[in-house]
Amino acid sequence: MSEQSTAIPKKRTVNCRGILIDLSTPAVMGILNVTPDSFFDGGQYNEASQLIEKAKLHLQQGASILDIGAVSTRPNASEVTEAEEMERLIPAVTLLREKFPTAILSVDTYRSSVARAAIHAGADMINDISGGQLDENMFTTIAALQVPYVLMHMQGTPQTMQDAPHYDDVTEEVLSFFVERVDALHRLGVHDVIVDPGFGFGKTVEHNYQLLRDLERFQILGVPMLCGFSRKSMINKVIGTSPDRALNGTTVLNTMALERGVDLLRVHDVKEAVEAVKICGALSGQSTQS
């Protein structure tokens, strides 16, 4: 039986504490890093005023979700203690919830304790790069909190993930990972799961492009899909750019992903991603109204 014939109808909404995000039109998640060492924008938003201005710009440009991270997960990034992550993250969440009371706030963390503290501080959803692999309590914590959960695939840890990553069939292995983990979350009563193939997280350039070619296969899961290509090495290693010159390459990959059914784009540059969504929507016959 083909994958298409066994696929269940895809979930098109995500419930963030009673606010429904409609993903029938793809949405954009704007990145907010409160880290000193992220690969592209580390250290730029450590002051409260800088963070507020960047969040305001993301929202004005059309971001549906703000994703706040306090630990750099670039390859070979230094490990950050739970206390350090809390110290950076919780004040940022509290500040953004106060300044933007209606914004949807996502928190990028793989620690269940940080996830719980962030939700209590006003965040709405959790984005976990490890898909629950780095903290065995994450799934039960998400079930208790009843918030949306981004389940990302990563081979290894940020410190080891690019040390010769290997797959026999990257698409099949990532898809199998999602089948098992989405089912586990559903059995725990987690209703809003979003999958992220984890571009650049324990994958070679070839693995990344194989996943992109096969992106439509993930529709069988019946849940929304997020992709994050923004300024990553899978762009720079192909066209000889650096993160600060990779916006055009990012837009190309975002467009390819939109054509293959992605529901959420996680980006540093919201304006350009929103424009890609609108143009792809026009091509598919959706309304072109702003």
C-alpha positions as CSV (number, residue, x, y, z in Angstrom):
1,M,0.0,0.0,0.0
2,S,1.4,3.4,-0.9
3,E,2.2,6.1,1.6
4,Q,-0.3,8.4,0.0
5,S,-3.2,5.9,0.4
6,T,-2.4,5.3,4.1
7,A,-1.9,9.0,5.0
8,I,-4.4,10.5,7.5
9,P,-5.8,13.9,6.9
10,K,-3.3,16.5,7.8
11,K,-3.9,18.6,10.9
12,R,-4.1,22.3,9.9
13,T,-4.4,24.1,13.2
14,V,-2.3,24.4,16.3
15,N,-3.9,25.3,19.7
16,C,-1.8,27.7,21.7
17,R,-3.6,28.1,25.0
18,G,-6.9,28.6,23.3
19,I,-5.6,30.6,20.3
20,L,-5.7,28.7,17.1
21,I,-2.9,29.1,14.6
22,D,-4.3,28.3,11.2
23,L,-1.7,26.7,9.0
24,S,-3.8,26.2,5.9
25,T,-1.6,29.1,4.7
26,P,2.0,28.5,5.8
27,A,3.2,30.6,8.7
28,V,6.5,32.2,9.6
29,M,8.4,31.8,12.9
30,G,10.8,34.6,13.7
31,I,14.1,33.7,15.5
32,L,15.1,35.6,18.7
33,N,18.4,34.4,20.1
34,V,19.4,35.6,23.6
35,T,22.8,33.9,23.3
36,P,26.3,35.3,23.0
37,D,27.4,32.7,20.4
38,S,24.7,31.8,17.9
39,F,26.2,31.2,14.4
40,F,24.5,34.3,12.8
41,D,23.2,36.8,15.3
42,G,24.8,35.8,18.6
43,G,25.0,38.7,21.1
44,Q,22.8,41.1,19.1
45,Y,19.7,40.9,21.3
46,N,21.1,40.6,24.9
47,E,19.8,44.0,25.9
48,A,16.1,44.3,26.7
49,S,15.7,47.2,24.3
50,Q,17.3,45.3,21.4
51,L,15.2,42.3,22.1
52,I,12.0,44.3,22.1
53,E,12.8,46.1,18.9
54,K,13.7,42.9,17.1
55,A,10.5,41.2,18.3
56,K,8.4,44.2,17.2
57,L,10.0,44.1,13.8
58,H,9.4,40.4,13.4
59,L,5.7,40.9,14.3
60,Q,5.3,43.9,12.0
61,Q,6.8,41.9,9.1
62,G,4.3,39.1,9.6
63,A,5.7,36.5,12.0
64,S,3.0,34.4,13.5
65,I,5.3,33.0,16.2
66,L,8.4,34.3,18.0
67,D,10.9,31.6,18.8
68,I,13.2,32.4,21.7
69,G,16.4,30.5,22.3
70,A,19.0,30.9,25.1
71,V,21.4,28.1,24.1
72,S,23.4,28.1,20.8
73,T,22.9,24.8,19.0
74,R,25.4,25.4,16.2
75,P,27.9,22.6,15.5
76,N,30.5,22.3,18.3
77,A,28.7,24.9,20.4
78,S,29.8,25.2,24.0
79,E,27.6,23.4,26.5
80,V,25.4,25.7,28.6
81,T,24.2,24.8,32.1
82,E,20.6,24.7,33.0
83,A,21.1,27.6,35.4
84,E,22.7,29.7,32.6
85,E,19.9,28.9,30.2
86,M,17.3,29.8,32.8
87,E,19.1,33.1,33.6
88,R,19.1,34.1,29.9
89,L,15.7,32.8,28.9
90,I,13.1,33.4,31.6
91,P,13.6,37.2,31.8
92,A,13.4,37.3,28.0
93,V,10.1,35.4,28.0
94,T,8.7,37.5,30.8
95,L,9.7,40.7,29.1
96,L,8.2,39.7,25.7
97,R,5.0,38.5,27.2
98,E,4.6,41.8,29.0
99,K,5.4,43.9,25.9
100,F,3.5,41.7,23.4
101,P,0.6,40.2,25.3
102,T,-1.1,38.7,22.2
103,A,2.1,37.3,20.5
104,I,2.6,33.6,20.3
105,L,5.9,32.8,22.1
106,S,7.8,29.6,21.4
107,V,10.8,28.5,23.5
108,D,13.7,26.7,21.9
109,T,15.0,24.2,24.6
110,Y,15.7,20.5,25.0
111,R,15.4,20.6,28.9
112,S,12.0,19.7,30.4
113,S,12.7,21.9,33.5
114,V,13.4,24.9,31.3
115,A,10.3,24.1,29.2
116,R,8.1,24.1,32.3
117,A,9.6,27.3,33.7
118,A,9.2,29.0,30.3
119,I,5.5,28.1,29.9
120,H,4.9,29.3,33.5
121,A,6.6,32.6,32.5
122,G,4.3,33.1,29.6
123,A,5.5,31.1,26.7
124,D,3.0,29.2,24.5
125,M,4.9,26.3,22.9
126,I,8.1,24.4,23.0
127,N,10.6,23.8,20.2
128,D,12.9,20.9,21.1
129,I,15.9,20.3,18.8
130,S,16.4,16.8,20.3
131,G,12.9,15.5,19.9
132,G,13.0,14.3,23.5
133,Q,16.2,12.4,23.1
134,L,18.3,14.6,25.5
135,D,15.7,14.7,28.3
136,E,13.6,11.6,29.0
137,N,11.1,13.7,30.9
138,M,10.3,16.1,28.0
139,F,7.4,14.1,26.6
140,T,5.6,13.7,29.9
141,T,6.2,17.4,30.7
142,I,4.7,18.5,27.4
143,A,1.7,16.2,28.1
144,A,1.3,17.8,31.5
145,L,1.6,21.3,30.2
146,Q,-0.7,20.7,27.2
147,V,1.2,23.0,24.8
148,P,2.2,22.5,21.2
149,Y,5.5,20.8,20.7
150,V,8.0,21.0,17.8
151,L,9.6,17.6,17.5
152,M,12.9,17.9,15.7
153,H,15.2,15.2,14.5
154,M,18.9,15.4,15.4
155,Q,21.6,12.7,15.2
156,G,23.9,13.1,18.2
157,T,24.2,16.3,20.2
158,P,25.2,19.8,19.1
159,Q,28.7,19.0,20.2
160,T,29.0,15.8,18.1
161,M,26.3,15.9,15.4
162,Q,28.6,16.9,12.6
163,D,31.2,14.3,13.4
164,A,30.7,12.2,10.3
165,P,26.9,11.7,10.4
166,H,25.8,8.5,8.7
167,Y,22.5,7.1,7.5
168,D,21.7,4.1,5.3
169,D,18.6,6.1,4.1
170,V,18.3,9.5,5.7
171,T,14.7,10.1,4.7
172,E,13.5,6.6,5.8
173,E,15.3,6.9,9.1
174,V,14.1,10.4,9.9
175,L,10.5,9.4,8.9
176,S,10.7,6.3,11.1
177,F,11.9,8.4,14.0
178,F,8.9,10.7,13.6
179,V,6.4,7.8,13.3
180,E,7.5,6.4,16.6
181,R,7.8,9.6,18.4
182,V,4.6,11.2,17.2
183,D,2.7,8.1,18.2
184,A,4.3,8.2,21.7
185,L,3.3,11.8,22.1
186,H,-0.3,11.1,20.9
187,R,-0.5,8.2,23.4
188,L,0.4,10.6,26.2
189,G,-2.4,13.0,25.1
190,V,-0.3,15.6,23.3
191,H,-2.6,16.9,20.5
192,D,-0.5,19.5,18.8
193,V,2.8,18.1,17.4
194,I,4.8,19.7,14.7
195,V,7.7,17.8,13.1
196,D,11.0,19.4,11.9
197,P,13.4,17.2,9.9
198,G,16.3,19.1,11.5
199,F,18.3,20.4,8.5
200,G,21.9,20.8,9.5
201,F,21.5,18.8,12.7
202,G,23.6,15.6,12.3
203,K,23.4,15.7,8.5
204,T,25.8,16.2,5.7
205,V,25.0,18.6,2.8
206,E,23.9,15.6,0.8
207,H,21.6,14.4,3.6
208,N,20.0,17.8,3.8
209,Y,19.2,18.0,0.1
210,Q,17.9,14.4,0.1
211,L,15.5,15.3,2.9
212,L,14.5,18.4,1.0
213,R,13.8,16.4,-2.2
214,D,11.7,13.9,-0.2
215,L,9.9,16.5,2.0
216,E,6.5,15.5,0.6
217,R,6.9,12.0,2.1
218,F,6.4,13.5,5.6
219,Q,2.8,14.4,4.8
220,I,2.0,10.8,5.7
221,L,2.4,11.8,9.4
222,G,-0.7,13.9,9.3
223,V,0.8,16.7,11.4
224,P,2.2,20.1,10.5
225,M,5.8,20.4,9.4
226,L,8.4,23.1,10.2
227,C,11.6,23.7,8.3
228,G,14.6,25.8,9.3
229,F,17.1,26.6,6.6
230,S,17.9,30.1,7.6
231,R,21.5,31.0,6.6
232,K,22.8,27.5,7.3
233,S,25.8,25.8,5.9
234,M,23.8,23.7,3.5
235,I,23.4,27.0,1.6
236,N,26.9,28.4,2.2
237,K,28.8,25.2,1.3
238,V,26.9,25.0,-2.1
239,I,27.2,28.6,-3.2
240,G,30.3,29.8,-1.4
241,T,28.6,32.3,0.9
242,S,28.8,33.0,4.6
243,P,25.8,33.3,7.0
244,D,25.7,37.1,6.6
245,R,25.4,36.7,2.8
246,A,23.0,33.7,2.7
247,L,19.6,35.5,2.6
248,N,19.1,34.8,-1.1
249,G,20.0,31.1,-0.7
250,T,17.6,30.9,2.3
251,T,14.7,32.3,0.3
252,V,15.4,29.7,-2.5
253,L,15.2,26.8,0.0
254,N,12.2,28.3,1.7
255,T,10.4,28.4,-1.6
256,M,11.3,24.9,-2.5
257,A,10.0,23.7,0.9
258,L,6.8,25.6,0.4
259,E,6.3,23.9,-2.9
260,R,6.7,20.6,-1.1
261,G,4.1,21.3,1.6
262,V,5.9,22.8,4.6
263,D,3.6,24.6,7.0
264,L,6.0,26.7,9.1
265,L,9.3,28.4,8.2
266,R,11.7,29.3,11.0
267,V,13.8,32.2,9.9
268,H,16.0,35.1,10.9
269,D,14.5,37.3,8.1
270,V,10.7,37.4,8.4
271,K,9.9,39.9,5.6
272,E,11.5,37.8,2.9
273,A,9.9,34.5,4.2
274,V,6.5,36.1,4.3
275,E,6.9,37.3,0.7
276,A,7.9,33.7,-0.4
277,V,4.7,32.4,1.3
278,K,2.6,35.0,-0.6
279,I,4.2,34.3,-4.0
280,C,3.9,30.5,-3.6
281,G,0.3,31.1,-2.5
282,A,-0.5,33.1,-5.6
283,L,1.1,30.4,-7.7
284,S,-1.1,27.7,-6.1
285,G,-4.3,29.9,-6.6
286,Q,-4.6,31.2,-3.0
287,S,-5.7,34.8,-2.3
288,T,-3.0,37.4,-2.9
289,Q,-4.5,39.8,-0.4
290,S,-2.0,41.1,2.2
